[in-house]
Structures are given as structure tokens and as C-alpha cells.
């Protein structure tokens, strides 16, 4: 049915992204780090998440039998 792939791969990646972004937000707010640092961090993390989820989606579509 799912070719022995683990369920929730995209969800797990998104939850990991949310945890890392939330931690960075709290660090930037309570440690007095510049908000520009947080914005750049979120931008890079979102780009990485997009590549990861997009890659998973593309391989699932291409390899679907």
C-alpha cells in the first residue's frame, strides 16, 4: 500500500521545524537577540523545510506504482 514507507514523514519534519523556530523565537525574545537574526533564521529553516517536504512529495509521486 505505501511501499514500506514510514507514515508521517512530512508531519514529523513540520513538527521539528515548529519546535526549532519556537526555540529560536524564545531565545531572541528573552536573550535580547536582534529580531533580524530571528527573521533570517526562520527564512532559512522554512527554505530547508520546503526542500525536504517538496523532495518527499516529488519522490512519492514519481515512484508511485
Phi, psi and omega per residue, in radians:
X1 nan -0.921 3.131
X2 -2.019 0.322 3.093
X3 0.955 0.718 3.107
X4 1.042 0.495 3.071
X5 -1.554 2.584 3.127
X6 -1.277 2.373 3.109
X7 -1.320 2.570 3.023
X8 1.392 0.469 -3.134
X9 -1.158 -0.736 3.118
X10 -1.212 -0.695 3.127
X11 -1.110 -0.754 3.120
X12 -1.083 -0.708 3.103
X13 -1.127 -0.728 -3.131
X14 -1.189 -0.680 3.093
X15 -1.134 -0.732 3.077
X16 -1.051 -0.739 3.089
X17 -1.054 -0.794 -3.119
X18 -1.103 -0.687 3.125
X19 -1.146 -0.806 -3.131
X20 -1.144 -0.696 3.122
X21 -1.194 -0.694 3.107
X22 -1.119 -0.731 3.110
X23 -1.094 -0.736 3.117
X24 -1.131 -0.638 3.111
X25 -1.103 -0.807 -3.139
X26 -1.150 -0.643 3.081
X27 -1.107 -0.780 -3.112
X28 -1.205 -0.550 -3.134
X29 -1.382 -0.768 -3.008
X30 -1.627 -0.329 3.111
X31 -1.704 -0.056 3.102
X32 1.352 0.411 3.107
X33 -1.331 2.579 -3.123
X34 -1.043 2.440 -3.129
X35 -1.158 -0.445 3.079
X36 -1.075 -0.612 3.089
X37 -1.093 -0.761 -3.136
X38 -1.110 -0.739 3.140
X39 -1.110 -0.719 3.107
X40 -1.154 -0.731 3.130
X41 -1.059 -0.823 3.140
X42 -1.108 -0.667 3.103
X43 -1.059 -0.815 3.122
X44 -1.159 -0.709 -3.137
X45 -1.161 -0.679 3.118
X46 -1.174 -0.678 3.078
X47 -1.090 -0.773 3.124
X48 -1.112 -0.732 3.107
X49 -1.101 -0.708 3.120
X50 -1.079 -0.751 3.096
X51 -1.125 -0.730 -3.117
X52 -1.147 -0.894 -3.124
X53 -1.177 -0.694 3.092
X54 -1.095 -0.728 3.096
X55 -1.106 -0.737 3.086
X56 -1.089 -0.731 -3.133
X57 -1.153 -0.775 -3.130
X58 -1.099 -0.798 3.138
X59 -1.151 -0.598 3.095
X60 -1.155 -0.682 -3.129
X61 -1.254 -0.755 -3.090
X62 -1.202 -0.687 -3.052
X63 -1.583 0.055 -3.133
X64 -1.191 2.359 -3.116
X65 -1.874 nan nan
